[in-house]
Amino acid sequence: MAVARLRQALPLTQRCTYFQTGSLGPTPAPALDEMAQARAELQWRGPAALDLLRKWLQRGETARSGLAALLGVTPDNIAWTVNTSQGIRDVVRGLGWAAGDEILTSDLEHVGTRGLWEGLTQALGVRVRVVAAGATDDGFLERLRRAYSPRTRLLFLSHVSCVNGQRLPIAQAIADARERGVLTAMDGAQAVGQFAVNVAELGADFYIGSAHKWLLGPMGLGYVVVAPSALAQFNPALTPLDPAPDAVPLSAARRAEVGTTDVSLRVGLARTLELLAEVGWDVLEDQMRQVTACLRAGLAELPGVQTLAPLPWLHSSAITSFVVQGWDAARHQALVDELYATERIIIKFQPEFAGIRVSTAGFNTQDDVDHLLTALRPRLP
Ligand SMILES: Cc1ncc(COP(=O)(O)O)c(C=O)c1O
């Protein structure tokens, strides 16, 4: 019932079969309406009209408090940024690198992050050690432990990989890094909104994500959660800090957010978070778990289809990646294009393994999965 209400708020569910929330989640209509209301009111009655500006800025702040409650932190710990990629750069660039310093990471990171490592290596001589995630948590954790060196300064991991949907054992990895005095930054872009994430309990120094994926928020808003103990290492805007020794440290927001911004994005996220809480985060996770299981069971029966990392829910997520054996990248891309053109099914070509990625969000149903499987069957070799 609750899922049906969410679908009603997402008109695209009547027009297409959408499996691309891992890239861009759709924003519910009531949130789009409130964003439009904020923009219109400010334009019609004065963008700097004090009462209106205050009203919408305050409404925008409820996105910060809503997100903080969802992530188990306080609003002061959250700084807005434009997306995950920028948030990661806000964190990493501020750490003050010397040639030979090392970053420890996995082989399942996002292409944008891999680009950052290349840039850091070129510009500053930082070494990046990439550790294979493999199929078991224990194996991965052991390989990570062996990869530390006296020069390791940062452990960077995706909570959930955008490549194959694998959930990495970040709680233990963070604990291991802390024992060694190594900072930790986690990429939560594919995790938050899929299952409960308590950032304070995880103990990460930095946890970064975007509003526009599984949180179904608007595009153009990302966040960095900064642990109180890591505040001293976070100042991307070079905000002057209070020199008084007993001064309260400036919040993450004060250190990162400068200049004028579009408050309607925060307003949209605030409304979306309220709506998803009304549906129920547990209900949404349950729906994702069940629909993902249906999809994987269906894919397993299709000839020539090989699912990557088909792990149980607690080790995976609502991202399912697969390849059709014997097909090259172009053939997979052609299938993605054809399913869109003929069936209005929206899935993703995933370049890392030249295959296909399907994201089953909380608004997706068994009927959506049946549509995809029925469309796939006659098109396979
Ligand atoms: C794990 C991961 N990190 C980072 C990103 C980049 O996110 P954004 O486009 O919000 O910068 C993505 C996007 O798909 C992702 O999946």
The ligand as an SDF file (V2000), in Angstrom:
LIG
                    3D

 16 16  0  0  0  0  0  0  0  0999 V2000
   29.7620    5.1080   -5.7010 C   0  0  0  0  0  0  0  0  0  0  0  0
   29.6390    6.4080   -6.4320 C   0  0  0  0  0  0  0  0  0  0  0  0
   30.4210    7.4330   -6.0880 N   0  0  0  0  0  0  0  0  0  0  0  0
   30.3470    8.6200   -6.6950 C   0  0  0  0  0  0  0  0  0  0  0  0
   29.4530    8.8390   -7.7050 C   0  0  0  0  0  0  0  0  0  0  0  0
   29.3850   10.1910   -8.3380 C   0  0  0  0  0  0  0  0  0  0  0  0
   28.2190   10.7970   -7.9100 O   0  0  0  0  0  0  0  0  0  0  0  0
   27.8530   12.2810   -8.3620 P   0  0  0  0  0  0  0  0  0  0  0  0
   27.4620   12.1880   -9.7930 O   0  0  0  0  0  0  0  0  0  0  0  0
   26.7340   12.6470   -7.4680 O   0  0  0  0  0  0  0  0  0  0  0  0
   29.0480   13.1220   -8.1660 O   0  0  0  0  0  0  0  0  0  0  0  0
   28.5980    7.8190   -8.0950 C   0  0  0  0  0  0  0  0  0  0  0  0
   27.6330    8.0380   -9.1880 C   0  0  0  0  0  0  0  0  0  0  0  0
   27.0780    7.1530   -9.7610 O   0  0  0  0  0  0  0  0  0  0  0  0
   28.6920    6.5680   -7.4480 C   0  0  0  0  0  0  0  0  0  0  0  0
   27.9220    5.5480   -7.7900 O   0  0  0  0  0  0  0  0  0  0  0  0
  1  2  1  0
  2  3  1  0
  2 15  2  0
  3  4  2  0
  4  5  1  0
  5  6  1  0
  5 12  2  0
  6  7  1  0
  7  8  1  0
  8  9  2  0
  8 10  1  0
  8 11  1  0
 12 13  1  0
 12 15  1  0
 13 14  2  0
 15 16  1  0
M  END
$$$$
